[in-house]
Amino acid sequence: MVRAIILVKSPKKLIAARLRKIEFVIDSFPTSGQFDAVAVIDVKELVGIKDIATQIHKINGVDRTETMVEVQ
């Protein structure tokens, strides 16, 4: 499994709840600061991270994301 954290910038309220509905998002919560929400994902292969990030970008109101992959 590959774990990653995707930081999401979006002025939309409840963006964290919308992120939780995406397959492979195992946790999501709102944050304060530069980003508005965090999505924690687990995928089988590294390429899966790109697929999830693409799905997040398609959510209405998402301005940008930043992805951090767990290094073991």
TINU-391268 format. One record per residue (C-alpha): y negated, z, x; residue number from 1; residue in one letter. Coordinates in Angstrom, 1 decimal. Each point is the difference from the previous one (the first is absolute). Layout:
<marmars>
+--------+--------+--------+------+------+
!      v !      w !      u ! resi ! resn !
+--------+--------+--------+------+------+
!      Y !      Z !      X !  NUM !    a !
...
+--------+--------+--------+------+------+
</marmars>
This chain:
<marmars>
+--------+--------+--------+------+------+
!      v !      w !      u ! resi ! resn !
+--------+--------+--------+------+------+
!    0.0 !    0.0 !    0.0 !    1 !    m !
!   -3.6 !   -0.7 !    1.0 !    2 !    v !
!   -2.7 !    2.4 !   -1.2 !    3 !    r !
!   -3.6 !   -0.9 !   -0.2 !    4 !    a !
!   -3.2 !    1.4 !   -1.4 !    5 !    i !
!   -2.5 !   -2.4 !   -1.6 !    6 !    i !
!   -3.6 !    1.3 !   -0.4 !    7 !    l !
!   -1.7 !   -1.6 !   -3.0 !    8 !    v !
!   -3.7 !   -0.4 !   -0.7 !    9 !    k !
!   -0.8 !   -0.5 !   -3.7 !   10 !    s !
!   -2.7 !    1.4 !   -2.2 !   11 !    p !
!    2.4 !    0.0 !   -2.9 !   12 !    k !
!    1.0 !    3.4 !   -1.5 !   13 !    k !
!    3.7 !    0.6 !   -0.1 !   14 !    l !
!    0.8 !   -2.5 !    2.8 !   15 !    i !
!    2.6 !    2.5 !    1.4 !   16 !    a !
!    1.8 !    0.0 !   -3.3 !   17 !    a !
!    0.1 !   -3.8 !    0.0 !   18 !    r !
!    1.4 !   -0.1 !    3.5 !   19 !    l !
!    2.9 !    2.3 !   -1.0 !   20 !    r !
!    1.2 !   -2.7 !   -2.4 !   21 !    k !
!    0.7 !   -2.4 !    2.9 !   22 !    i !
!    3.6 !   -0.2 !    1.1 !   23 !    e !
!    0.7 !    1.7 !    3.4 !   24 !    f !
!   -3.2 !    2.2 !   -0.3 !   25 !    v !
!    1.6 !    3.5 !    0.3 !   26 !    i !
!   -3.3 !    1.9 !   -0.3 !   27 !    d !
!   -3.6 !   -0.7 !   -0.7 !   28 !    s !
!   -3.0 !    2.3 !   -0.3 !   29 !    f !
!   -3.8 !   -0.2 !   -0.1 !   30 !    p !
!   -2.0 !    1.0 !    3.1 !   31 !    t !
!   -3.6 !    0.6 !    1.0 !   32 !    s !
!   -1.7 !   -1.8 !    2.8 !   33 !    g !
!    0.0 !   -3.6 !    1.0 !   34 !    q !
!    3.0 !   -0.9 !   -2.1 !   35 !    f !
!    0.6 !    0.9 !   -3.6 !   36 !    d !
!    3.8 !    0.3 !   -0.1 !   37 !    a !
!    3.1 !    0.0 !    2.2 !   38 !    v !
!    3.4 !   -1.7 !   -0.8 !   39 !    a !
!    3.1 !    1.1 !    1.9 !   40 !    v !
!    2.6 !   -2.7 !    0.1 !   41 !    i !
!    3.6 !   -0.2 !    1.1 !   42 !    d !
!    1.5 !   -3.5 !    0.5 !   43 !    v !
!    3.2 !   -1.3 !    1.6 !   44 !    k !
!   -1.7 !   -2.5 !    2.4 !   45 !    e !
!   -3.4 !   -0.3 !    1.6 !   46 !    l !
!   -0.8 !   -3.1 !   -1.9 !   47 !    v !
!    0.2 !    2.0 !   -3.2 !   48 !    g !
!   -3.3 !    1.8 !    0.9 !   49 !    i !
!   -1.9 !   -3.3 !   -0.2 !   50 !    k !
!    1.5 !   -0.6 !   -3.5 !   51 !    d !
!   -1.1 !    3.4 !   -1.3 !   52 !    i !
!   -3.5 !   -0.4 !    1.6 !   53 !    a !
!   -0.3 !   -3.4 !   -1.8 !   54 !    t !
!    0.9 !    1.6 !   -3.3 !   55 !    q !
!   -2.6 !    2.7 !    0.5 !   56 !    i !
!   -2.7 !   -2.6 !    0.8 !   57 !    h !
!    0.7 !   -1.7 !   -3.3 !   58 !    k !
!   -1.0 !    3.2 !   -1.9 !   59 !    i !
!   -3.3 !   -0.6 !   -1.7 !   60 !    n !
!   -2.7 !    2.0 !    1.8 !   61 !    g !
!    1.7 !    0.4 !    3.4 !   62 !    v !
!   -2.6 !   -0.8 !    2.6 !   63 !    d !
!    2.1 !    0.4 !    3.2 !   64 !    r !
!    3.0 !    1.7 !    1.5 !   65 !    t !
!    1.0 !    1.3 !    3.4 !   66 !    e !
!    3.7 !    0.4 !    0.9 !   67 !    t !
!    1.5 !    2.4 !    2.5 !   68 !    m !
!    3.7 !   -0.3 !    0.8 !   69 !    v !
!    2.0 !    3.1 !    1.0 !   70 !    e !
!    1.1 !   -0.2 !    3.7 !   71 !    v !
!    3.2 !    1.8 !    0.9 !   72 !    q !
+--------+--------+--------+------+------+
</marmars>
